[in-house]
Amino acid sequence: MADNPIRLYGIALSHPVLGVHGMLKRKALSYRYIELLAGAHPLSLFALGFTRATVPALKLPDGRRVQGSLAIAKALERLVPTPSLYPSEPAARAAAQEAERWGEAVLQQVPRRLIRWGLRHRLDQRRWFADVASPLPAPALMGILLTPVAPVFARRAGASDERVQRELAELPGLLDKVDGLLDSGVIGGEELGAADFQIGSSVRMLMAMQDVGRLVAERPAASFARRVVPDYPEVPAALPAQWLPAHAWRRRSEQWTLASTRRSKGDPPYSESSRALSASSWSR
């Protein structure tokens, strides 16, 4: 593999790309990361022989090309079976795979739609994106130049007003599910796996958003997401305040005060039985 290393193609700030970085490191695989210019990346991917305009995109040493975080996790597992990205015990493995699929099909789409809605409707967010995610100079000018491109990517993600408002209303319930997966030990165990990288990277991006991050801040999901992706740049607020589920946030903030207090005292945020279940399920 050293002569023909794995190549990971992505764009800056992509949460699925960050998840795949984690998978590759968990497998202790050497790889080369090539960052494509966001907005122009579909053309670059087609020129590189990929069949879809999406990242993450992986080229394996034998020349095979794989796209999408779910497919990449499976390809890496076949390439290097150990250490595994999945628990060895059948029931735990099935639960982790179900969580991984949910993380990719449902949760992963939410921060993508939220940020693309903001890029379409807010010039200041386009300027921010050009500043942190583009190697090109003059972010103020690039923000203006992104104006005709942003609606295209918003439409591809389905980031309509109606869809974004609905997903914001549903977001507290999605985060409840993440906390439930943590409490049951399906994710958040001693060894991070495919489901952890799939779900944690999405939660981390949500945390970084100034307008929706408060929905995550006091939850067990917050410390979990920081463990999966320690650093992520702050995303400027872009969503209309009246769309945000403020009442749900207040209720859940109170609900997780005790958990937050336990963490500050050094007590485990999740039950010991959950951690024991997770630790015993993974192959060593």
N, C-alpha and C positions, 0 to 999 in steps of 0.2 A: 504493500500500500504506500510505502514511502516514496516510490518512484512515480506513482500515479495516485496522489492523495484524493480523499473525498473532497468535493467542492460543494459548499453551501452558498446558495445565492439568496439574497434577501434585500430588503429596503430598510432604511433607518426607522426605528420605533415600532416595527411590526411585532406584535406580541406573539404570534405563532412562530416567527423566526427566533425570538428569544427562547421560546420553549424548546425548539430543536437544538439550539446551542446547548441547553441544559442536558438534553438527551445524549448528545455527542460527548459531552464531558463526563456524564455518568458512565458511558461505555469506555471511557479513556481512549477514544479514537482521535488520532491526529487528523486535522482537516484544514482546509483553506476557506476562509470566508471572503466572498466577493460581494460588496455592497453595490447594488444597482441604483441608478438615479430614480427616485420615486416619481411616478407620473410617466416616465419614459420606460419603465421596467418591462411592460408587456412586449414592446418591440425587441428589447434586449433578450428576453427569454426565448422568443421565437427564433431569433438569430442564433441562440445557443443550442437550438435543437429541442427545446421543450414544447409541449403541445398545448399548454394552457398559459394564461396571462396572470398566474398567481404565484406568490411566494408564501412559504419557503419552497425552494426548489433545490433538489440534491442530485448531484452527479456522482455515482458510485465508481470505484476504481475500475470495474469491468465495463464502464461506459453506460450502464443503465441510468435512466433519469426518472426521478420520483418527485412528485409535487404534492403538497399538502401535509400538514403535521401528522395526521392520522396514518396516512400511507407511509410516511417517512419512519414513524415509530416501528411499524411492522417490518419495513425493509432493514432497519438497523438491528432489529431482534433476530432476523434471519442471518444477517451478515456476521454478527457477533452475539451468540446466544447468552453469554455471561460477561459481566453481570446483567441480569435480566431487568427489563423495564416493567415487569409484571410479577406479582406474587406467584410462588410455586404451588401453593395449595389451591385446588380447583375452584372452590367456592369464592375464595378471596380474589383469585384471578378473574373470575367472571364478573365480580362486583367492580373490580378496578377497570376492566374493559368497558363495562356499561357506563361508568363514570367518565371514562375517556371519551367515549362516543358522544355523550351528552355535552361534555365540555367543548368538543369540536363543532357539533351541529347546532347547539343552542347558545351556550355562554360566549363562545369566541366571537359570534357575530355581533354581540351587543356593543362592546367598545368600538368595534370597527364602524358600525353605523353611526354611533354618537360622534366620533371624531370626524367622519366624512360629512355628516350634516353640518358640523361647525365649520369645516373647511369650505363648504359650499356657500354658507350664509354670512361668514364673518371674515372680513379682510384682515383684521388683526390676527386671527388664527392662521390664516394663510401665510402672513408674514412670519409668525412664530415658527410654523412648519418649515418655511424656507430657511430660517435661521438655524434651526437645530437638526434638520434632516436632509439638507442639501449642501453639497460641497461648493455650490456656485456662489459668487459674491453678490453683494447688494440685495439682502433679503427683502427690503422694502419693495424694490423693483420686482423681484421674483414673486413676491406675494401677489402683485398685480398681474403678472404674467400667468400665474396659476388660475386666475379667475375663470377663463373659459374651460379649463381642464377639470376643475373641482366638481362641477355638476355631473360630468360623465362618470367619475368614480363614485359619486354619491348614488347615482342611479344603479350602477352595477352592484352596489351593496344593499340596495333597497332602502336607502336612508331618506324616506319621505317623511313629511311632518307627522302623518298619522302613525307610521310605523315607529318612529322614534318616541312619540308620546306614549304609545302602548307599551313599548319596552321599558321606558322609565317607570311606568306604573307597575310593571311586573318585576322590576329589578330587585326590590326587597325580598320577594319570594325566591328569586334565583340565588340570592346571597344566603337566604335561609337554607337552601339545599346544599350550598357549599359548606356551611357550618355543620349541617347534619352529616355530610360525608366525612368531615374532620372528626366529629364526635364519635362516629361509628368505626373509625380507623381505616376507612377505605382509602383515604388520602392523608397526608401529613405524618406518615410513619418515619421510622428511623432512616430508611433509604427512600429517596425520591424516585418515582417511576413515571411512566408515560402519562398517567392520569394527573399526577401532581404538576408536571410541566404544562400539560394542556390547560388545566384549570387555573393554576397559580399565575401563569403569565397573563391571562385575561383579567383576573382580579387585580393584579398589579397595575395594569393599564387603567382600570377604573379608579383605583386609588389615587393615581396621579392627576386625575381630572379635578380641577378646582371646584367644579359645580356638583359632581356626583361623588367625589372622594369621601365626603362626610358620611355617605351611606355605608361605607365599608369600615371607617376608621376605628370604631369601638368593637368590632367583631373579631372572633377567633380567626376569620379568614384574612384579616389584615397582617398579622404576624406570619401566617403561613405564606402569603403572597410575597412578603419581603424575603422570606427564606428562599423561595424559588427564584425571584428576580430582585436582588438587593437594591438596584438603582434603576430609576426611570425618571426622565425629566418631567417637571410639572407642566401640565397641559392647561393653557388659559381657559377660563370659563367662556362658554359660547352658547349654552342652552338657555332658553327663556326661563326665568325663575318660576313662572306659574306652571311650568311642566314638571317641576321637580316634586317628588313625593315627600314633602316636608313632614307631614304628620306621621308617615310610616317611619321616617328617619328618627323622629323624636321617640316613638314607641320602642324602636329597636335599640336606640342609644341607651334608654333606661334598662332594657332587657339585658344588655351586655355589660352594664356597669360592674356587676359582681365579677364577671370573667376578667375584665380589665384590672380590677383591684387585685385579683389573685395573681395575674401576671406581674404586676408591679411589685408584689411581695416575693416573687420568685417561685410561686407555686405553679404547677403545670396547668396550662390553659385548657387542656383536654383531659379526659378521664384516664387514669392509669390503665384501666381495663382496655380502653381503645388502643393505647400505645402498645400494650402487650400483644393484643390481637394482631396489630399491623406488623410488629417486629417478628412474630412467630410465623407469619405468612410468607415472608420473603426468603428467596433462596440466597444462600451466602456463597 
